[in-house]
Amino acid sequence: MDFPKEEVGKRIRYLRKSLGFTADDLAKKAGVSQSMISQIERGQVSPSLETLWRMSYCLKVPVFTFFEEDEQEIVTVLRNNEQPEMKQLRPNVTYQHLSPPQGKQINFFKLILEPCEYADNPLMFHTGEECGYLLTGQIRVEVDGEVYELFEGDSIYFNSNLPHRFENAGSQTATAIWAMTHPF
């Protein structure tokens, strides 16, 4: 049996992007070259066990995550106490997955934003579309240089390929329900 390098590469790319890392970020953290990350993600090379171990540490997942079979279940229920949480590069943002976190065309999650300094929030952009609904608090969303203030009950939609960032504009924790598409 051959090493499933294409599948492993796709999973590493997905996990890297979901954490907001560039290929260069992951390369620096894992101690390999950016071109090595690119080759691994495109399924062109089989990474060593040591490289996989370092990448799993950087991506905050067990190393076996790279080899798990995709469960193509028709219906998936995530119970309240089973919804995985993920922190991005910013410690004040938590993503609580409300749908399976991998292998689907839509990411559906609860976005929890603690108050923070706006300057600390880097602009992001990626393929796909996003929409969100603010449950509690107040957030400021910057999309392509325009700033939109959202209050409880407000919603927003935008193309994710436009530079964007979020800020908790209030003094209390803000909570939103968010959905985001992405290509495979």
Order of alpha helices (4+ residues) and beta strands (2+ residues): alpha-alpha-alpha-alpha-beta-beta-beta-beta-beta-beta-beta-beta-beta
